[in-house]
Amino acid sequence: MLPLTLAGCTTKLTPEAEAVRVTQDTAAVRDCTRLGEVKGGDNWNSAGRAQENAYRRIKNEAAKLGANTVLLLTATSHNNATQLRGEAFTCRAPL
């Protein structure tokens, strides 16, 4: 019998994704440039780990587009699954 190792998998942030912030505040992206839609999800871990991995995945996707901010539009959790959908933006650094 093979052990199930997928249950312990953790999504790692890319170096670029570490600088991406996630917000639900539309005012925070008012003067930013929209780059596109991003999604992140996890179905294999415990509820807490699934949410953590989903946020890491959405940040990684945003970083691939050159974004530094994600406006989170929807967050759905059920059992051990979390799905996130948002819009990626590039915003000037706060002064």
C-alpha positions as CSV (number, residue, x, y, z in Angstrom):
1,M,0.0,0.0,0.0
2,L,1.3,3.4,-0.9
3,P,1.2,6.2,1.6
4,L,-0.9,9.3,0.7
5,T,1.6,12.1,0.6
6,L,-0.6,14.6,-1.1
7,A,-2.5,15.5,2.1
8,G,0.6,17.1,3.5
9,C,1.6,19.2,0.5
10,T,2.2,22.8,1.0
11,T,2.2,25.4,-1.7
12,K,5.3,27.6,-1.6
13,L,5.3,31.3,-2.4
14,T,7.6,32.4,-5.2
15,P,10.0,35.2,-4.2
16,E,7.9,37.6,-6.3
17,A,4.6,36.4,-4.6
18,E,5.9,37.2,-1.2
19,A,5.4,41.0,-2.0
20,V,1.8,40.5,-3.2
21,R,-0.9,41.7,-0.8
22,V,-4.5,40.5,-0.8
23,T,-7.3,42.9,0.0
24,Q,-11.1,43.1,-0.1
25,D,-11.0,46.9,-0.1
26,T,-11.9,48.2,-3.5
27,A,-10.6,51.7,-2.5
28,A,-7.1,50.2,-2.2
29,V,-7.0,49.5,-5.9
30,R,-8.8,52.6,-7.2
31,D,-5.7,54.1,-8.7
32,C,-4.0,50.8,-9.7
33,T,-3.8,49.1,-13.1
34,R,-5.8,45.9,-13.5
35,L,-3.8,43.0,-15.0
36,G,-6.4,40.2,-15.0
37,E,-8.3,37.6,-13.1
38,V,-6.5,35.2,-10.8
39,K,-7.7,32.0,-9.0
40,G,-6.3,29.9,-6.2
41,G,-7.6,26.8,-4.6
42,D,-6.8,23.7,-2.6
43,N,-8.8,20.5,-2.1
44,W,-6.4,18.1,-0.5
45,N,-5.6,19.4,2.9
46,S,-7.2,20.2,6.2
47,A,-9.5,23.3,6.1
48,G,-6.8,25.5,7.6
49,R,-4.1,24.3,5.3
50,A,-6.4,24.4,2.3
51,Q,-7.1,28.1,2.9
52,E,-3.4,28.9,3.4
53,N,-2.5,27.1,0.2
54,A,-5.3,28.8,-1.7
55,Y,-3.9,32.2,-0.7
56,R,-0.4,31.2,-1.7
57,R,-1.6,30.0,-5.1
58,I,-3.6,33.2,-5.8
59,K,-0.5,35.3,-4.8
60,N,1.7,33.2,-7.1
61,E,-0.7,33.6,-10.0
62,A,-0.8,37.4,-9.4
63,A,3.0,37.6,-9.3
64,K,3.2,35.8,-12.7
65,L,1.2,38.7,-14.1
66,G,3.5,41.2,-12.5
67,A,0.9,42.3,-9.9
68,N,1.6,43.4,-6.4
69,T,-2.0,43.4,-5.2
70,V,-5.0,41.1,-5.4
71,L,-8.5,42.3,-4.9
72,L,-10.3,39.3,-3.5
73,L,-13.7,38.9,-5.1
74,T,-14.9,35.6,-3.8
75,A,-13.7,33.1,-1.2
76,T,-15.5,29.8,-0.8
77,S,-14.7,27.1,1.7
78,H,-16.4,23.8,2.1
79,N,-15.1,20.8,4.2
80,N,-11.4,20.6,3.3
81,A,-11.6,22.8,0.1
82,T,-11.0,26.5,-0.4
83,Q,-11.4,28.4,-3.7
84,L,-10.5,32.0,-4.2
85,R,-11.1,34.3,-7.2
86,G,-9.8,37.8,-7.5
87,E,-8.4,40.5,-9.8
88,A,-4.6,41.2,-10.0
89,F,-3.4,44.8,-10.0
90,T,-0.2,46.6,-10.1
91,C,-0.2,49.6,-7.6
92,R,2.3,52.2,-6.8
93,A,4.0,51.7,-3.5
94,P,2.5,53.8,-0.7
95,L,4.4,57.0,0.0
